[in-house]
Amino acid sequence: MKNIISGALPTEDIVESNKVLETSRHELFTHYLNHKVSDIPNGRSKVSNKPVLECIISTFNKDYKPETYSRKSHKNSKIIDDSLEDIRSVAHLAVWEATHKYLWGTNKKINNKKIHVEYKEKYDFCIFASQQVKFKLRTHLRLL
């Protein structure tokens, strides 16, 4: 039987472009998770080596303290506060969703017309992801 390699649709090109976008999505995700406060140009703090995401999470933990629950550690039987884990998981999910929006854009309906919005052209990814995380955390904590 004869294998047909080429066809009417350029499937190889589509598969290759999706692989490139997925790798860049992972790169953006890991870049934002490792992005430090001291890396921000014209930032307020040049001293802190704390990740930006952790600063946002701690700010939301101060403002909106969720119910705290504790568990005992088996190693040294200290009580560890797990209240940040819920906020942290929502923040990580928000960053992952922001990478999708940033790379592929989104469709919005304005005046009964569908418009495709590209965020890559308008925003820097770190600023875009930070705003997305803040919005998701506000929404999540309001629903709680």
PyMOL CGO cylinders between C-alpha atoms (Angstrom):
from pymol import cmd
from pymol.cgo import CYLINDER

trace = [
    CYLINDER, 0.00, 0.00, 0.00, 1.24, 3.43, -0.85, 0.3, 1, 1, 1, 1, 1, 1,
    CYLINDER, 1.24, 3.43, -0.85, 1.63, 6.04, 1.90, 0.3, 1, 1, 1, 1, 1, 1,
    CYLINDER, 1.63, 6.04, 1.90, 0.48, 9.49, 0.95, 0.3, 1, 1, 1, 1, 1, 1,
    CYLINDER, 0.48, 9.49, 0.95, 2.71, 12.04, 2.65, 0.3, 1, 1, 1, 1, 1, 1,
    CYLINDER, 2.71, 12.04, 2.65, 1.38, 15.23, 1.12, 0.3, 1, 1, 1, 1, 1, 1,
    CYLINDER, 1.38, 15.23, 1.12, -2.24, 16.23, 0.98, 0.3, 1, 1, 1, 1, 1, 1,
    CYLINDER, -2.24, 16.23, 0.98, -4.59, 19.12, 0.37, 0.3, 1, 1, 1, 1, 1, 1,
    CYLINDER, -4.59, 19.12, 0.37, -4.13, 20.49, 3.90, 0.3, 1, 1, 1, 1, 1, 1,
    CYLINDER, -4.13, 20.49, 3.90, -0.72, 21.53, 5.20, 0.3, 1, 1, 1, 1, 1, 1,
    CYLINDER, -0.72, 21.53, 5.20, -1.01, 19.41, 8.35, 0.3, 1, 1, 1, 1, 1, 1,
    CYLINDER, -1.01, 19.41, 8.35, 2.74, 19.26, 8.94, 0.3, 1, 1, 1, 1, 1, 1,
    CYLINDER, 2.74, 19.26, 8.94, 2.91, 23.04, 9.07, 0.3, 1, 1, 1, 1, 1, 1,
    CYLINDER, 2.91, 23.04, 9.07, -0.02, 23.21, 11.50, 0.3, 1, 1, 1, 1, 1, 1,
    CYLINDER, -0.02, 23.21, 11.50, 1.46, 20.57, 13.79, 0.3, 1, 1, 1, 1, 1, 1,
    CYLINDER, 1.46, 20.57, 13.79, 4.87, 22.27, 13.78, 0.3, 1, 1, 1, 1, 1, 1,
    CYLINDER, 4.87, 22.27, 13.78, 3.40, 25.70, 14.53, 0.3, 1, 1, 1, 1, 1, 1,
    CYLINDER, 3.40, 25.70, 14.53, 1.37, 24.24, 17.42, 0.3, 1, 1, 1, 1, 1, 1,
    CYLINDER, 1.37, 24.24, 17.42, 4.52, 22.65, 18.85, 0.3, 1, 1, 1, 1, 1, 1,
    CYLINDER, 4.52, 22.65, 18.85, 6.31, 26.01, 18.65, 0.3, 1, 1, 1, 1, 1, 1,
    CYLINDER, 6.31, 26.01, 18.65, 3.42, 27.77, 20.38, 0.3, 1, 1, 1, 1, 1, 1,
    CYLINDER, 3.42, 27.77, 20.38, 3.25, 25.14, 23.13, 0.3, 1, 1, 1, 1, 1, 1,
    CYLINDER, 3.25, 25.14, 23.13, 6.97, 25.42, 23.84, 0.3, 1, 1, 1, 1, 1, 1,
    CYLINDER, 6.97, 25.42, 23.84, 6.74, 29.20, 23.92, 0.3, 1, 1, 1, 1, 1, 1,
    CYLINDER, 6.74, 29.20, 23.92, 3.73, 28.87, 26.24, 0.3, 1, 1, 1, 1, 1, 1,
    CYLINDER, 3.73, 28.87, 26.24, 5.81, 26.80, 28.65, 0.3, 1, 1, 1, 1, 1, 1,
    CYLINDER, 5.81, 26.80, 28.65, 8.67, 29.28, 28.36, 0.3, 1, 1, 1, 1, 1, 1,
    CYLINDER, 8.67, 29.28, 28.36, 6.38, 32.22, 29.15, 0.3, 1, 1, 1, 1, 1, 1,
    CYLINDER, 6.38, 32.22, 29.15, 4.89, 30.32, 32.11, 0.3, 1, 1, 1, 1, 1, 1,
    CYLINDER, 4.89, 30.32, 32.11, 8.26, 29.45, 33.63, 0.3, 1, 1, 1, 1, 1, 1,
    CYLINDER, 8.26, 29.45, 33.63, 9.59, 32.94, 32.89, 0.3, 1, 1, 1, 1, 1, 1,
    CYLINDER, 9.59, 32.94, 32.89, 6.75, 34.53, 34.85, 0.3, 1, 1, 1, 1, 1, 1,
    CYLINDER, 6.75, 34.53, 34.85, 7.08, 32.11, 37.76, 0.3, 1, 1, 1, 1, 1, 1,
    CYLINDER, 7.08, 32.11, 37.76, 10.82, 32.94, 37.99, 0.3, 1, 1, 1, 1, 1, 1,
    CYLINDER, 10.82, 32.94, 37.99, 10.36, 36.69, 37.37, 0.3, 1, 1, 1, 1, 1, 1,
    CYLINDER, 10.36, 36.69, 37.37, 11.84, 38.61, 40.32, 0.3, 1, 1, 1, 1, 1, 1,
    CYLINDER, 11.84, 38.61, 40.32, 10.81, 42.01, 41.65, 0.3, 1, 1, 1, 1, 1, 1,
    CYLINDER, 10.81, 42.01, 41.65, 14.36, 43.29, 41.14, 0.3, 1, 1, 1, 1, 1, 1,
    CYLINDER, 14.36, 43.29, 41.14, 14.09, 42.50, 37.38, 0.3, 1, 1, 1, 1, 1, 1,
    CYLINDER, 14.09, 42.50, 37.38, 11.35, 45.09, 36.82, 0.3, 1, 1, 1, 1, 1, 1,
    CYLINDER, 11.35, 45.09, 36.82, 12.70, 48.17, 35.02, 0.3, 1, 1, 1, 1, 1, 1,
    CYLINDER, 12.70, 48.17, 35.02, 11.79, 51.42, 36.82, 0.3, 1, 1, 1, 1, 1, 1,
    CYLINDER, 11.79, 51.42, 36.82, 10.35, 49.33, 39.65, 0.3, 1, 1, 1, 1, 1, 1,
    CYLINDER, 10.35, 49.33, 39.65, 9.87, 50.48, 43.21, 0.3, 1, 1, 1, 1, 1, 1,
    CYLINDER, 9.87, 50.48, 43.21, 12.06, 47.83, 44.80, 0.3, 1, 1, 1, 1, 1, 1,
    CYLINDER, 12.06, 47.83, 44.80, 15.48, 46.95, 43.42, 0.3, 1, 1, 1, 1, 1, 1,
    CYLINDER, 15.48, 46.95, 43.42, 16.51, 45.01, 46.53, 0.3, 1, 1, 1, 1, 1, 1,
    CYLINDER, 16.51, 45.01, 46.53, 13.97, 42.20, 46.72, 0.3, 1, 1, 1, 1, 1, 1,
    CYLINDER, 13.97, 42.20, 46.72, 14.74, 38.91, 44.98, 0.3, 1, 1, 1, 1, 1, 1,
    CYLINDER, 14.74, 38.91, 44.98, 11.26, 37.63, 45.73, 0.3, 1, 1, 1, 1, 1, 1,
    CYLINDER, 11.26, 37.63, 45.73, 9.21, 36.42, 42.70, 0.3, 1, 1, 1, 1, 1, 1,
    CYLINDER, 9.21, 36.42, 42.70, 6.51, 38.81, 41.50, 0.3, 1, 1, 1, 1, 1, 1,
    CYLINDER, 6.51, 38.81, 41.50, 3.82, 36.13, 41.78, 0.3, 1, 1, 1, 1, 1, 1,
    CYLINDER, 3.82, 36.13, 41.78, 4.65, 35.50, 45.43, 0.3, 1, 1, 1, 1, 1, 1,
    CYLINDER, 4.65, 35.50, 45.43, 4.40, 39.25, 46.14, 0.3, 1, 1, 1, 1, 1, 1,
    CYLINDER, 4.40, 39.25, 46.14, 0.94, 39.34, 44.58, 0.3, 1, 1, 1, 1, 1, 1,
    CYLINDER, 0.94, 39.34, 44.58, -0.13, 36.26, 46.55, 0.3, 1, 1, 1, 1, 1, 1,
    CYLINDER, -0.13, 36.26, 46.55, 1.11, 37.66, 49.86, 0.3, 1, 1, 1, 1, 1, 1,
    CYLINDER, 1.11, 37.66, 49.86, -0.64, 40.97, 49.17, 0.3, 1, 1, 1, 1, 1, 1,
    CYLINDER, -0.64, 40.97, 49.17, -3.93, 39.18, 48.59, 0.3, 1, 1, 1, 1, 1, 1,
    CYLINDER, -3.93, 39.18, 48.59, -3.36, 37.04, 51.68, 0.3, 1, 1, 1, 1, 1, 1,
    CYLINDER, -3.36, 37.04, 51.68, -2.98, 40.21, 53.80, 0.3, 1, 1, 1, 1, 1, 1,
    CYLINDER, -2.98, 40.21, 53.80, -6.05, 41.90, 52.34, 0.3, 1, 1, 1, 1, 1, 1,
    CYLINDER, -6.05, 41.90, 52.34, -8.37, 38.92, 52.08, 0.3, 1, 1, 1, 1, 1, 1,
    CYLINDER, -8.37, 38.92, 52.08, -7.37, 36.38, 54.70, 0.3, 1, 1, 1, 1, 1, 1,
    CYLINDER, -7.37, 36.38, 54.70, -9.23, 33.15, 53.89, 0.3, 1, 1, 1, 1, 1, 1,
    CYLINDER, -9.23, 33.15, 53.89, -10.10, 30.55, 56.48, 0.3, 1, 1, 1, 1, 1, 1,
    CYLINDER, -10.10, 30.55, 56.48, -6.89, 29.13, 57.77, 0.3, 1, 1, 1, 1, 1, 1,
    CYLINDER, -6.89, 29.13, 57.77, -6.43, 25.45, 58.24, 0.3, 1, 1, 1, 1, 1, 1,
    CYLINDER, -6.43, 25.45, 58.24, -3.35, 23.79, 59.59, 0.3, 1, 1, 1, 1, 1, 1,
    CYLINDER, -3.35, 23.79, 59.59, -1.70, 20.43, 59.38, 0.3, 1, 1, 1, 1, 1, 1,
    CYLINDER, -1.70, 20.43, 59.38, 1.01, 18.94, 61.50, 0.3, 1, 1, 1, 1, 1, 1,
    CYLINDER, 1.01, 18.94, 61.50, 4.28, 18.13, 59.91, 0.3, 1, 1, 1, 1, 1, 1,
    CYLINDER, 4.28, 18.13, 59.91, 5.48, 14.60, 60.60, 0.3, 1, 1, 1, 1, 1, 1,
    CYLINDER, 5.48, 14.60, 60.60, 9.14, 15.52, 60.63, 0.3, 1, 1, 1, 1, 1, 1,
    CYLINDER, 9.14, 15.52, 60.63, 9.31, 17.96, 63.51, 0.3, 1, 1, 1, 1, 1, 1,
    CYLINDER, 9.31, 17.96, 63.51, 5.62, 18.19, 64.55, 0.3, 1, 1, 1, 1, 1, 1,
    CYLINDER, 5.62, 18.19, 64.55, 5.36, 21.92, 63.89, 0.3, 1, 1, 1, 1, 1, 1,
    CYLINDER, 5.36, 21.92, 63.89, 2.05, 23.35, 62.72, 0.3, 1, 1, 1, 1, 1, 1,
    CYLINDER, 2.05, 23.35, 62.72, 2.25, 24.62, 59.14, 0.3, 1, 1, 1, 1, 1, 1,
    CYLINDER, 2.25, 24.62, 59.14, -0.28, 27.16, 57.85, 0.3, 1, 1, 1, 1, 1, 1,
    CYLINDER, -0.28, 27.16, 57.85, -1.78, 25.98, 54.54, 0.3, 1, 1, 1, 1, 1, 1,
    CYLINDER, -1.78, 25.98, 54.54, -4.00, 28.99, 53.88, 0.3, 1, 1, 1, 1, 1, 1,
    CYLINDER, -4.00, 28.99, 53.88, -1.83, 30.24, 51.01, 0.3, 1, 1, 1, 1, 1, 1,
    CYLINDER, -1.83, 30.24, 51.01, -2.01, 27.03, 48.98, 0.3, 1, 1, 1, 1, 1, 1,
    CYLINDER, -2.01, 27.03, 48.98, -5.52, 27.74, 47.67, 0.3, 1, 1, 1, 1, 1, 1,
    CYLINDER, -5.52, 27.74, 47.67, -4.58, 31.26, 46.59, 0.3, 1, 1, 1, 1, 1, 1,
    CYLINDER, -4.58, 31.26, 46.59, -1.32, 30.02, 45.07, 0.3, 1, 1, 1, 1, 1, 1,
    CYLINDER, -1.32, 30.02, 45.07, -3.06, 27.34, 42.99, 0.3, 1, 1, 1, 1, 1, 1,
    CYLINDER, -3.06, 27.34, 42.99, -5.57, 29.88, 41.63, 0.3, 1, 1, 1, 1, 1, 1,
    CYLINDER, -5.57, 29.88, 41.63, -2.69, 32.24, 40.79, 0.3, 1, 1, 1, 1, 1, 1,
    CYLINDER, -2.69, 32.24, 40.79, -0.74, 29.55, 38.92, 0.3, 1, 1, 1, 1, 1, 1,
    CYLINDER, -0.74, 29.55, 38.92, -3.85, 28.60, 36.97, 0.3, 1, 1, 1, 1, 1, 1,
    CYLINDER, -3.85, 28.60, 36.97, -4.42, 32.27, 36.11, 0.3, 1, 1, 1, 1, 1, 1,
    CYLINDER, -4.42, 32.27, 36.11, -0.87, 32.56, 34.75, 0.3, 1, 1, 1, 1, 1, 1,
    CYLINDER, -0.87, 32.56, 34.75, -1.38, 29.45, 32.62, 0.3, 1, 1, 1, 1, 1, 1,
    CYLINDER, -1.38, 29.45, 32.62, -4.63, 30.85, 31.21, 0.3, 1, 1, 1, 1, 1, 1,
    CYLINDER, -4.63, 30.85, 31.21, -2.92, 34.20, 30.59, 0.3, 1, 1, 1, 1, 1, 1,
    CYLINDER, -2.92, 34.20, 30.59, -0.29, 32.47, 28.43, 0.3, 1, 1, 1, 1, 1, 1,
    CYLINDER, -0.29, 32.47, 28.43, -3.07, 31.06, 26.27, 0.3, 1, 1, 1, 1, 1, 1,
    CYLINDER, -3.07, 31.06, 26.27, -4.77, 34.45, 25.89, 0.3, 1, 1, 1, 1, 1, 1,
    CYLINDER, -4.77, 34.45, 25.89, -1.48, 36.17, 25.21, 0.3, 1, 1, 1, 1, 1, 1,
    CYLINDER, -1.48, 36.17, 25.21, -0.35, 33.79, 22.46, 0.3, 1, 1, 1, 1, 1, 1,
    CYLINDER, -0.35, 33.79, 22.46, -3.61, 33.03, 20.69, 0.3, 1, 1, 1, 1, 1, 1,
    CYLINDER, -3.61, 33.03, 20.69, -5.71, 36.09, 21.55, 0.3, 1, 1, 1, 1, 1, 1,
    CYLINDER, -5.71, 36.09, 21.55, -9.40, 36.00, 22.33, 0.3, 1, 1, 1, 1, 1, 1,
    CYLINDER, -9.40, 36.00, 22.33, -12.70, 36.67, 20.61, 0.3, 1, 1, 1, 1, 1, 1,
    CYLINDER, -12.70, 36.67, 20.61, -14.95, 39.38, 22.01, 0.3, 1, 1, 1, 1, 1, 1,
    CYLINDER, -14.95, 39.38, 22.01, -18.40, 40.45, 20.98, 0.3, 1, 1, 1, 1, 1, 1,
    CYLINDER, -18.40, 40.45, 20.98, -18.75, 44.23, 20.69, 0.3, 1, 1, 1, 1, 1, 1,
    CYLINDER, -18.75, 44.23, 20.69, -21.90, 45.76, 19.19, 0.3, 1, 1, 1, 1, 1, 1,
    CYLINDER, -21.90, 45.76, 19.19, -23.01, 42.32, 17.93, 0.3, 1, 1, 1, 1, 1, 1,
    CYLINDER, -23.01, 42.32, 17.93, -19.77, 41.91, 15.98, 0.3, 1, 1, 1, 1, 1, 1,
    CYLINDER, -19.77, 41.91, 15.98, -17.13, 39.32, 16.79, 0.3, 1, 1, 1, 1, 1, 1,
    CYLINDER, -17.13, 39.32, 16.79, -13.69, 40.89, 17.14, 0.3, 1, 1, 1, 1, 1, 1,
    CYLINDER, -13.69, 40.89, 17.14, -10.44, 38.99, 17.60, 0.3, 1, 1, 1, 1, 1, 1,
    CYLINDER, -10.44, 38.99, 17.60, -8.17, 40.74, 20.12, 0.3, 1, 1, 1, 1, 1, 1,
    CYLINDER, -8.17, 40.74, 20.12, -4.40, 40.18, 20.01, 0.3, 1, 1, 1, 1, 1, 1,
    CYLINDER, -4.40, 40.18, 20.01, -2.63, 40.95, 23.28, 0.3, 1, 1, 1, 1, 1, 1,
    CYLINDER, -2.63, 40.95, 23.28, 0.92, 40.35, 22.01, 0.3, 1, 1, 1, 1, 1, 1,
    CYLINDER, 0.92, 40.35, 22.01, 0.93, 43.59, 20.07, 0.3, 1, 1, 1, 1, 1, 1,
    CYLINDER, 0.93, 43.59, 20.07, -0.42, 45.73, 22.91, 0.3, 1, 1, 1, 1, 1, 1,
    CYLINDER, -0.42, 45.73, 22.91, 1.13, 44.46, 26.15, 0.3, 1, 1, 1, 1, 1, 1,
    CYLINDER, 1.13, 44.46, 26.15, 4.26, 43.05, 27.69, 0.3, 1, 1, 1, 1, 1, 1,
    CYLINDER, 4.26, 43.05, 27.69, 3.58, 39.51, 28.95, 0.3, 1, 1, 1, 1, 1, 1,
    CYLINDER, 3.58, 39.51, 28.95, 4.64, 40.10, 32.56, 0.3, 1, 1, 1, 1, 1, 1,
    CYLINDER, 4.64, 40.10, 32.56, 2.34, 43.11, 32.94, 0.3, 1, 1, 1, 1, 1, 1,
    CYLINDER, 2.34, 43.11, 32.94, -0.51, 41.26, 31.22, 0.3, 1, 1, 1, 1, 1, 1,
    CYLINDER, -0.51, 41.26, 31.22, -0.09, 38.16, 33.41, 0.3, 1, 1, 1, 1, 1, 1,
    CYLINDER, -0.09, 38.16, 33.41, 0.08, 40.22, 36.61, 0.3, 1, 1, 1, 1, 1, 1,
    CYLINDER, 0.08, 40.22, 36.61, -3.19, 41.96, 35.77, 0.3, 1, 1, 1, 1, 1, 1,
    CYLINDER, -3.19, 41.96, 35.77, -4.83, 38.64, 34.92, 0.3, 1, 1, 1, 1, 1, 1,
    CYLINDER, -4.83, 38.64, 34.92, -3.66, 37.11, 38.22, 0.3, 1, 1, 1, 1, 1, 1,
    CYLINDER, -3.66, 37.11, 38.22, -4.95, 40.05, 40.25, 0.3, 1, 1, 1, 1, 1, 1,
    CYLINDER, -4.95, 40.05, 40.25, -8.33, 39.91, 38.51, 0.3, 1, 1, 1, 1, 1, 1,
    CYLINDER, -8.33, 39.91, 38.51, -8.66, 36.13, 39.00, 0.3, 1, 1, 1, 1, 1, 1,
    CYLINDER, -8.66, 36.13, 39.00, -7.70, 36.35, 42.67, 0.3, 1, 1, 1, 1, 1, 1,
    CYLINDER, -7.70, 36.35, 42.67, -10.16, 39.17, 43.34, 0.3, 1, 1, 1, 1, 1, 1,
    CYLINDER, -10.16, 39.17, 43.34, -12.91, 37.19, 41.64, 0.3, 1, 1, 1, 1, 1, 1,
    CYLINDER, -12.91, 37.19, 41.64, -12.03, 33.95, 43.40, 0.3, 1, 1, 1, 1, 1, 1,
    CYLINDER, -12.03, 33.95, 43.40, -11.88, 35.52, 46.85, 0.3, 1, 1, 1, 1, 1, 1,
    CYLINDER, -11.88, 35.52, 46.85, -15.11, 37.44, 46.29, 0.3, 1, 1, 1, 1, 1, 1,
    CYLINDER, -15.11, 37.44, 46.29, -16.86, 34.18, 45.46, 0.3, 1, 1, 1, 1, 1, 1,
    CYLINDER, -16.86, 34.18, 45.46, -15.54, 32.58, 48.65, 0.3, 1, 1, 1, 1, 1, 1,
]
cmd.load_cgo(trace, "trace")
